[in-house]
């Protein structure tokens, strides 16, 4: 019980420390040591879904934001996804072996989850989405998107405001990943992005970055695209649990805006 309490407290504090930091290089340099420490906590206490979720989120974020080498990114995202699946299985046994479930059984299992499962549901969906993003040219990986969407949609059903609107943000991305002819729904995507921005009161700058990149570019709407990105660049990055990702959002916004004329010409 002592190990479990220490593990939970440490993982929560570590997540907060990382997300509230304002220097990307410090996080880039320091995160691997804490990732190894999370591994050791899980080795000593392998039955705590919350710690698995924290470790999965840390590995996934590090692989997606800081790792350039493709081989390393694949390896680290595999570890992240493995932890996310383990945490989800401990919380909701009906969703064990989620990759190999047929879709009918998956949909039935999703309906058995409750608000108590929100953390591991959200982590599994977001980490799995990051795993697919790193494998965006692999059609076998892309085939998992329907299940990822199902998980994240369940989070929104259980709590539309979960993670200060971040679940809504993910749903916006998932609805706009493919064109309407291939099953995407841009109107739903727009609603999710706008809802996420409203819930976060404009403080989550990645919402507008993704709104511009995934929705405005898909519609070829340069005015909306550039306006959203300029808003991001003019905003204050400091916000509770969002500072680090807001810095990343501003860097991404600058690159997208720089390439706007070429993209929309």
Secondary structure, DSSP 8 states (H G I E B T S, - for coil): -HHHHHHHHHHHHHHHHHHT---HHHHHHHHHHHHHHHHHHHHH-TT-HHHHHHHHHHHHHHHHHT---HHHHHHHHHHHHHHHHHHHHHH-GGGTTTTTS-HHHHHHHHTT--GGGHHHHHHHHHHHHHHHHHTTT-HHHHTTHHHHHHHHHHHHHH-TTHHHHHHHHHHHHHHHSS-GGGT--HHHHHHHHHHHHHHTTT--HHHHHHIIIIIIHHHT-HHHHHHHHHHHHHS----TTTHHHHHHHHHHHHHHHHTHHHHH-
